Amino acid sequence: MKEFVRGAFLSIFLSLCVVGSSFAAGFALYEFSSRGNALGGTLVGRADDPSALAYNPAGITQLEGDNVMFGLTAIMPSLDVELSDFGQSFSNVDKIWIPPHFYYTKQLNEKYWFGISATSRFGLGSEFDPDWPGTYNNYYACIQSFSLTPTLAAKLSDKLSVAVGVEAMWFEFEQKKKIPGAPFSLPSDIDAQLKGDDIGWGWNFAMHFKPADRIRMGFFYRSEIEQNIEGDADFTVPADAPAYLFPDTTGAGKVTLPESFSVGIAFQATEKTSVEADAIYTRWSTYDKLTINYGMDLYGPDSDVSSTPKNWYDVWRYQLGIEHALTDHSWLRFGYVYDESPVPDETVDYVVPANGRQIYSLGYGFTRGKWVYDLSYAYLDIKERGIEGRPGEGVFNSDITNADTHMLGISVSYRF
């Protein structure tokens, strides 16, 4: 049954688009709609379009009838790693990652609403030349996820709505790196690839409150999701290597994806202009280590387990968004985000070579009949970061520089 469900997820997932990202806070994603991107994600209090299912699903009680939204965000990251031990600088491989989004909401009656969303909440893309000096730590890492979340929202009064949802998440982790051949008297390095996936389950709860005509407030909780990842470990070794060294085998590990708490307040400053401020708290401390259990010993007794400490921090994300109505059918939007990095200095590496970041965004939206079109651009700027070498992990004295990302988003909505 689980294989059937996984196959169904993959079919839907691949029909939408390959998902990935880089330079997320840890490896969380927040690109849930073009309007949300333009407003710095400040839709926790507003929550007044179908993407509320991703920002604050209790807000869908503001939507009449049936509504649908779909779209994508093109993410174009770049960074340089300056290795002082080698006196050289290395750039990541240029790629475009495209997480999609889809939402459907339906008003069942005067009290209840139903919604379902398809999003990617976690993703990571990190790729370098296979022969760069940091290859013993990582030269390719990719995290992909895809979530289906049915939601039921209830309007308890004219001021208060609540919602609860169940999330089914497909999660895949893939990493490629090299293992030095010299300790095993091999003429060249071993190429190691680990890839596995799982489907985990979580839940969420949300509230939307209107204490006054010009004020809207929101709260959104997402639970932890445990992923018991199973897959394969493949090794490419020199042709004359002993058969017992690094045989292809299975690999398994557990990752607990963090719970998060979002709060936001939106204020209608004038008839045409609204302002919202949000804060999101994410408990990344659940990611304390990465342990891989292999199906057999790779190069001798007791070599069937690999464990790397992570010890990530719990962090905050702060968001500010302004929306101004140019006409009754068009809007201009601006956003700002400050996102703390959960990765401590002691464990930062080339898999997640990031730091605290700021995002500056703008966008434009307009309607044509029952259709709504939203466009956005965001520039993500990451603070430079120094890394103290840990040669045993393939990490050298480094500086992460010139790290930024350009993001272009588009969403299309229709009200039936």
N, C-alpha and C positions, 0 to 999 in steps of 0.2 A: 504493500500500500504506500509506504514511504517513497519508494522509487517512482511510483506513478505520480504522486504529488510533486516530487522534485522535477520530473519530466514536464509536468504541466506548467510549473513555475518557469522553467527554462524556456519553454515555447513562447509563453507570454513575454518574458523578459527580453529574449532575443528579437522578438517581433517589434518591440518598442525601440530599443537601441542598446548598444554596449554601454554600460555604466562605469564610470570611474571618476576620480577627481584627484587633485593634488593640493597640498597645503590647506587641508581642512584642519579645524581645531582637533588635534589628534587625528582621527580619520572620520569625524562626523561631517555630514553634509547638511546645508541649510538652503540649498537652491531649489525651493519647492514651487515657485511660480515666478513669472516675469515681474508682476506687480510687487510681489514680496521681495524679489531681488532689488528692485528700484528703491523700495522703502526700507532697505536694511533689515528686512524680516519683520518689520513692525506691523504684524497682522494679528497679534495675540489679543489686543483690545478691539481693533476694528472688526476682524473676523467676518467680513461682509461680502465675500465672494466664495466660489466653490473650493478654493485652496485653503479655506478655513479648516478643512479636514486635516491639513498638515500643521497648521499654526495654532488653532483653537477650535476643535470641532463643535463645541457648544454654540458657536456663532452661526452655524448653518440654519438656526431657527429664524434668522433674519431674511432668509431666501424663500421667496414664494415659488410654488410650482416645482418643475423639474429643471435642473441646471447641469451643464457639463462643461468641463475645462480640460484642455490638453495642451502640451507644449514641451519645450526642452531648453536647456542651458548649455551653450558651448563654452568649455573651460579650457584656457590656453595658458599653462604654467611654464615658468622658467626659473632656473637658479644656477649659481656657480658654487662649486666647492673648491676652496683654495687650500691645498695641502702644503703646509709650510715645510714638512719633512721632505717633500719632493721638489719644492720650489715651482710647482705647477698649479694651474687652475683647470678644473674640469666642469663641463656643463651637462645638465641632464638632457636626455633625448627629447626633442620637441614632439609633442603629441597634442591632440585635441580630444578631450573627454566630454561625453554628451549625456548627462543624466536626464531622463525624461520625467514627466509628471502627468497624471490623469486623475480627474475627480468627477464624481457624479453624486448629486444630491436630489432627494425627492421629498416633497412635503406630503406626509401620509394623511394628516388631518390638521385641525387647529392646534393640536398639542404635540404631535410627534413628527420627527423628520428622520429619514434614513440617508446614509451616505456611504460611499466606498471610494477608497483612494489607492492609487498605485504610484509609489515613490521609491526613491533610493535614499536611505538615511545614513548609510555609511559607505565610504569609498576612498580609495587611495591609489595613486599612480606614481611610481618612482622608478625611473629607468636611466641607466648610464651605460657607457660602452662596456662590454663584457671584460675587456682587458684593462680597465682603469685600476689604479692601485687599491681602491676600496672594494674591489670585487670579492674579497674574502668575507666582507660583511654583507654586501648586497650589490647586485647590479640590475635586478628587476624585482619589483614588488607590486602586486595588484590585489586590492580588495574590492569586491563587487557585492552589492546587496540589492535586493528587490523585495518590497513589502506590499502586501495586500491587507488593507485594514477596513473591514466593515464597521460602521458606527451607527448608534442609535442616539438621537438627541431629543430632549424633552423641554418644552417651554413651561416652566412651573408658574410663571407669572409674567406680566408685561415687562418686568425688570430682570428676572433671573431665569437662565437656561442652564441645563447640565447635559453632559454627553458621556457615553462610555463606549469604548471600542476594543476589538480584539485584533492583534497584529500577527500575521504569519510572515516570517522573514526568511528568504533564502539568502545565504551568506557564503561567499567563496573567498578563500585565501590562496594566493600563489606567490612563491618566492623563488628566485634563482640567485645563486651565488657560487663561488668556487672554493674548493678546499685545497690547501697547499699539498702538492704531491711529495715535496722533499722529505717530510717526516716519515713517509712510508717508502722511501727510496724509489719513488716513481719519477720518470723523466719529465712529466708534465702534471698540471693541476687536474683535479677532479671537478667536473661540472655537476652541480647538485640542483635538482628541481623538486620542489615540494608543492603539491596542489591538492586541496580538499574542500569539501563543502558540507553544509547541513541546512536544515530548516528548523528554526527556533520560533518560540511563541512568546508573545507579550501582551500587555493590555495598557489602556490609557484611560484617564478620567479628566474631564474639562468642565469649567464653569465660565459663564459669560454674564456680566452684571452691568446694568445701566442705572446708576444711582441718581443721575440727573439727565436732563435732555441733551446736554453737551458733553457728557462723560460716559465712556464705555470702558469697562475693565475686564481683564481675562486672566484665567489661570489654567495651566495645562500640565498634567503629569504623565510621563511615559515610564513604564516599568523597565527593569533589567530584562535582557533577553540572553539566555544561555545557548551558546552554539557549541555542540559537540562535533567538531569537524573531523571527518574521515576522508582519506584519499590515498595518494600514492607518492612515494619518494623514489625518484629516478636519478641514477648516477651514471655519468659518462666517464669511464676511466681509460687510461692507456691500454693498448691491446695486449701488452705483455704483463699486465698487473695480475697478481694472484687472484684466483677466482673468489676467494673468501673475502676480499676487500670490497666494501661498498656494493653489496648486491642490491638490485632493485627490490623494494619491499613496500609495505603499507606504512602509512603515517597517520597519526591521530592526535588531536589536541583539543583543549577546551578554552573558549573565550567567553567571558561574561561581558556583554555590551552594556554600557552604563545606563542607569536611570537618569532622568532629567526633570527639572521643574522650570516652567516658564511663567512669568507674570508680566502684564502689560497694562498700560493705561493710555487711552486715546482721548484727546480733548479737541472739540470743535472750536477752534480759536475764533473763526469768523464764519460767515455763511458759506464761503468758498474754500477755506483753508483748515485742515486738521493736522494735529501734531500728536505723535505717539512715542512713548519711551518704554522699552522692555528690558528685562534682565532674564537670563537663562543660566541656571546652575546645573552643571553636569558632573556626575560622580564617577570620574575616570579612575578613581582609586581602585575600582574593581579589576583594573588591568595591572596586576602586580607582578606577573611573570608570564613568559611564553614558554610552555612546555610541550615538546613533541615526543610522543611515544612511537617508536618504530617497531615494525613487525618482527625484527630480528636484530642481532648484534651486527653493527656495520663494519667494525674493524677489530673486534676482540670482545672479551667478556665485559659486561656492564656498559656497553656502548649503544644500548637500545633506547636511551632516554637523553634528550637534549633540553636543558632548562636555562633560560636567559632572564635575569631580573629586569623588570620594567619600572615598577613603583611609581606609576603616574599619579599626578595630583588631581584633586577636584578643582574645577575652574568655573569662572563666570564669563559670560558673554553679554555685552551691553549694546543696545541698539536704539537708534533714533531715526524717525522717519517723518517727512513732511509731504503732504499731498495738497495740491492746489487745483481747483477746478477752473480751467480756462474758459470753458463754456459749459452748457448743460450736457455736452456729449464728449468732452475731452479733458484730460487731466495731466498735469506735470508733477513729477515726483522726485524727491531727493532722499538719500539715506546715508547713514554713517554707522559703522560697527567697530567696536574694539573687542577683540577676541583673545583671551588669555591662552597660552600654551600649557597643556598638561604634562609635557615631557620634561623631566628633570635633567639637569646637567650631567648627572652621573650615568644616565642610561640613553641619552640622545644618540642616534646613529644615522646611517644613510638610508634606512627604510622610511623613517619619518624625519627628514632633515628640515625641521621647521621651528618657528618661534612665535611669540605673540604677533598678532597681525591687526591691521586696520583696513577697513573697506570703505571706499567712497563710491556712491552709486547715484544714478539718475535714470529716469524713464519717462515714457509717454504712453498714455492709454486713450482709446477713443472707441465710440460705438457706431455701428451701422445697423439700424433696425434692432433685431434681437441678438446680434453678434457684438462681442466685445473683443478688442485686440489690444494686447499689452506688449510693449517693447522695453528692454532694459539694457543698460551697460554698467558694469561694476569693475573697479580697479582695486585689486587686493595687494597691499604692500606689507611685506614681512620684515620684521626687524632683523638686522644682522646678528649672527650668533657664532660664538666660538665654541669649539668642541675639543675637550682634552682627550688626548690619545689613549686608547685601550687596545694595544696591539694584539692581545689575546682574542679580541672580538673582531679584529680586522678594521678597527677604527683608529685613525691617525689624528695628530694635531691638525685641526681644520678650522676654517672660517666659512660659514654659509653667507654668501653675499649675492646682491642683485636678484633677490628672490621676490618675484611678483607674479601676478596672474591677471589676465584679462578675461572677462566673462560677458557673453552676449546671450540674452534670453528672449524668448518669445512665447506667449500664451494666447490661446484663442478660447473664448467662452461662448456658450449659446444657452438662451433660456427658452424652454419649450412652452 
